Amino acid sequence: MMMTPIRRFLRRVFRSLFSMYGPALLTVLFAVFFFQLFPEGPLWAVPLFLIFLLVIFHRYVKW
């Protein structure tokens, strides 16, 4: 009986946190992984990935 409102509240909180911090967290993880694989790799790949993520999140994630 009380689980439904709690579940809705937690789902709403996690969705909002994911939509707020998802692109930044994924960009940081991409940068760490990218520079572990390619230490002399180009820096322009990270902002390009960020722009790509922002477009994807804007288009497919409900705000």
N, C-alpha and C positions, 0 to 999 in steps of 0.2 A: 504494500500500500504506500509506504513512504519511499520505496526504492525508485519509483518512476520519476518523481520530481528531482531526486538527488541525481539520478542518471542523466536526466535532461540538463541539469545545471552543470554537471561535470563535462558532458559532451560539448556544451556551449562554451565553457571556459577553455577546454583543450582546442577546440576549433579556432577560437579567437587567438589563442597563443600561437598556434601553428601558422595562422595567416599573418600574424604580426612578425614573428621571429623566424619563420621557415626560410625565406629567401636569404637572410643574413647568415643563418646557421649553415645552410647548404653551401653558400659561397665560401665560408671559412673552411668547411670540410673539403670542398673542391680544391681550394688553394693549398691546404696542407697535403692532400693526396697528390696533387699535380706536382708540387715542388719536391715531394719525396721521390716520385718517379723520374722527374726531369729537373735536377737541381739547377741547370743552366737554362731552363726554359724561359720563354718570353713572358713578360709581366702583363702584356695586353690580353692574355687569355682569361685572366681572373675578372676584370671589369666586363669583358664580353659575356662571360658566363653569368654575371650578375644581371646584366641587361636582359639576357635570355630568360633567366628565372623570373624577373619582374614581369616580363610580358606573359609568360606562362601562368604565373599566379594571378595576374590581373584578368586573364581571359578565362581561366578554368576553376579558380577558387572563389567561393562565395564570400563576400565581405560582409 
